Amino acid sequence: MTLQQDTYHDRQVTVLAVNSVLVVLSVGAVALRFWARRLRQVGLYVDDYLIVAGLLFALGVNALLYAALWAGLGKHVRNLSRNTVQGYALNLFAIELFWNTTMPVIKFSILIFLKRLFPVGFVKPICNAIMVFLALWFLAFQFTTIFQCRPIHQAWMHTDISRCVSFVVFGAAAAGTNTLTDVILLVLPMTQIWKLQMKVDKKIGSSCIFALGFV
């Protein structure tokens, strides 16, 4: 492989830039939320504390990503030593554990907020059902992540992966179920907004605000 090809396959700068931008946006969004609370002189709710917890877990993921960059993330695996690959894999293992926690905590915050915003109708029971699902999701995927290989250390040692679950299947299941709950959380408030007695342009504006906040 030529030096030009090595440079082409090196994506560390891209990963670093994207991760850094996401950190700034995440911290900024939560800071604006609390600033708005202060301007309106309203108290904090459970969903506010949960979003802070979610942010801290997310920052944990970001910190581990920075560590993974140092361990070789973004470089072609053929250019890394075995010890480097194992260190990189150990970082990914820790990232999975943090990610499995981050997603439910953030979504719990959103669901509690929706229950407070729409206390009547079908929104509340649907939110409760999703919260139960997320709790079970957390237990299932956290357990599977920890015990994805037997013995556990094979998840990052990779000396014998014959006794590990399929990463492709496991990743697809995690991404699929996570996306499903994302879509439900996006659509759920829209169903209530479009029932309100107000002009269509205001409904569209409100929907866009919810969609932006969701993103």
C-alpha positions in Angstrom: 0.0 0.0 0.0 1.4 3.4 -1.0 1.7 6.4 1.3 -1.1 8.1 -0.7 -3.3 5.1 -0.1 -2.5 5.2 3.6 -3.4 8.8 3.8 -6.6 8.2 1.9 -7.6 5.5 4.4 -6.7 7.7 7.4 -10.0 9.1 8.7 -8.8 10.3 12.1 -9.1 14.0 11.4 -12.7 13.5 10.1 -13.7 11.5 13.2 -12.1 14.1 15.5 -13.9 16.9 13.7 -17.3 15.3 13.7 -17.0 14.2 17.4 -15.9 17.6 18.5 -18.8 19.3 16.7 -21.3 16.9 18.3 -19.8 17.6 21.7 -20.2 21.4 21.2 -23.8 21.0 19.9 -24.8 18.7 22.7 -23.5 20.8 25.5 -24.8 24.0 23.8 -28.3 22.5 23.5 -28.5 21.5 27.2 -27.1 24.8 28.3 -29.7 26.7 26.2 -32.4 24.6 27.8 -31.4 25.6 31.3 -30.9 29.2 30.3 -34.5 29.2 29.0 -35.6 27.8 32.3 -33.8 30.6 34.1 -35.2 33.3 31.8 -38.8 32.1 32.4 -38.1 31.6 36.1 -39.5 28.1 36.2 -38.3 25.2 38.2 -36.5 22.1 37.0 -38.3 18.9 36.4 -37.3 15.2 36.3 -36.7 15.4 32.6 -34.3 18.2 33.0 -32.2 16.2 35.4 -32.4 13.1 33.1 -31.1 15.1 30.1 -28.1 16.2 32.2 -27.5 12.6 33.1 -27.8 11.7 29.4 -25.4 14.4 28.4 -22.8 13.1 30.9 -23.1 9.6 29.5 -22.9 11.0 26.0 -19.7 12.9 27.0 -18.4 9.6 28.3 -18.9 8.1 24.8 -17.2 11.1 23.3 -14.2 10.8 25.7 -13.9 7.1 24.8 -14.0 8.0 21.1 -11.1 10.4 21.6 -9.2 7.6 23.4 -10.1 5.2 20.5 -8.6 7.7 18.1 -5.4 7.5 20.1 -5.7 3.7 19.9 -6.1 3.7 16.2 -9.7 4.5 15.3 -9.9 6.0 11.8 -6.8 4.2 10.5 -6.8 1.2 8.3 -6.6 -1.9 10.5 -3.8 -3.4 8.3 -1.6 -0.5 9.4 -2.1 -1.3 13.1 -0.2 -3.7 15.4 -2.1 -6.4 17.2 -1.7 -4.7 20.6 -3.1 -1.5 19.1 -6.1 -3.3 17.6 -6.8 -4.9 21.0 -6.6 -1.5 22.7 -8.9 -0.1 20.1 -11.4 -3.0 20.5 -11.4 -2.5 24.3 -12.4 1.2 23.7 -15.2 0.1 21.5 -16.4 -2.4 24.1 -16.5 0.5 26.7 -18.2 2.7 24.1 -21.0 0.1 23.6 -21.7 0.0 27.3 -21.9 3.8 27.6 -24.0 4.0 24.4 -26.5 1.4 25.7 -27.0 3.6 28.7 -27.0 7.0 27.0 -29.8 6.2 24.6 -32.5 5.1 27.1 -31.6 7.9 29.6 -32.1 10.6 26.9 -35.3 9.0 25.7 -36.6 8.7 29.2 -36.1 12.5 29.5 -38.1 13.1 26.3 -40.9 10.7 27.3 -41.3 12.3 30.7 -41.4 15.7 29.0 -44.1 14.5 26.5 -46.2 13.1 29.4 -46.0 16.5 31.1 -46.8 18.4 28.0 -49.7 16.1 26.9 -51.2 14.8 30.2 -54.4 13.6 28.6 -55.3 11.2 25.7 -53.2 8.3 24.5 -49.8 10.0 24.7 -49.3 9.1 28.4 -50.0 5.3 28.1 -47.9 5.1 25.0 -45.0 6.9 26.7 -45.3 4.5 29.7 -45.2 1.5 27.3 -42.1 2.9 25.6 -40.4 3.5 28.9 -41.0 -0.2 29.9 -39.6 -1.2 26.5 -36.6 1.0 26.9 -35.9 -0.5 30.4 -36.0 -4.0 29.0 -34.0 -2.9 25.9 -31.3 -1.6 28.3 -31.1 -4.8 30.3 -31.1 -7.0 27.2 -28.5 -5.1 25.2 -26.2 -4.3 28.2 -26.2 -8.0 29.1 -25.5 -9.1 25.5 -22.8 -6.5 25.2 -21.0 -7.7 28.3 -21.3 -11.4 27.5 -21.0 -11.1 23.7 -18.0 -13.4 23.9 -17.1 -16.3 26.1 -14.8 -15.6 27.9 -15.7 -11.9 28.1 -12.2 -10.7 27.3 -12.4 -12.2 23.8 -14.6 -9.1 22.9 -11.3 -7.2 22.6 -8.6 -9.8 22.6 -9.9 -11.4 19.4 -7.8 -14.5 19.7 -10.8 -16.7 19.3 -14.0 -15.1 18.0 -15.8 -18.4 17.3 -17.7 -18.1 20.6 -18.8 -14.5 20.1 -22.2 -13.3 18.8 -22.4 -11.9 15.3 -21.4 -8.3 15.5 -23.4 -7.6 12.3 -26.6 -9.1 13.7 -26.2 -7.5 17.1 -25.4 -4.1 15.7 -28.4 -4.3 13.3 -30.7 -5.3 16.1 -29.5 -2.4 18.3 -29.7 0.1 15.5 -33.1 -1.1 14.3 -34.8 -1.0 17.6 -33.2 2.4 18.5 -34.4 3.9 15.2 -37.9 2.5 15.8 -38.2 4.3 19.1 -36.7 7.4 17.5 -39.4 7.5 14.9 -42.2 6.9 17.5 -40.8 9.8 19.7 -40.8 12.0 16.6 -44.3 11.2 15.4 -46.0 11.1 18.8 -46.1 14.8 19.6 -47.0 15.6 15.9 -50.3 13.7 16.4 -51.2 16.1 19.2 -50.0 19.3 17.5 -52.1 18.7 14.4 -55.2 18.3 16.6 -54.9 21.8 18.0 -57.2 24.5 16.8 -54.7 26.8 15.1 -53.5 27.8 11.6 -51.7 25.3 9.5 -48.6 27.5 9.3 -48.4 27.5 13.1 -48.8 23.7 13.2 -46.0 23.4 10.7 -43.8 25.7 12.7 -44.5 23.8 16.0 -43.8 20.5 14.2 -40.5 21.9 13.0 -39.6 23.0 16.4 -40.3 19.5 17.8 -38.4 17.9 15.0 -35.4 20.3 15.5 -35.4 19.5 19.3 -35.6 15.8 18.5 -32.5 16.0 16.3 
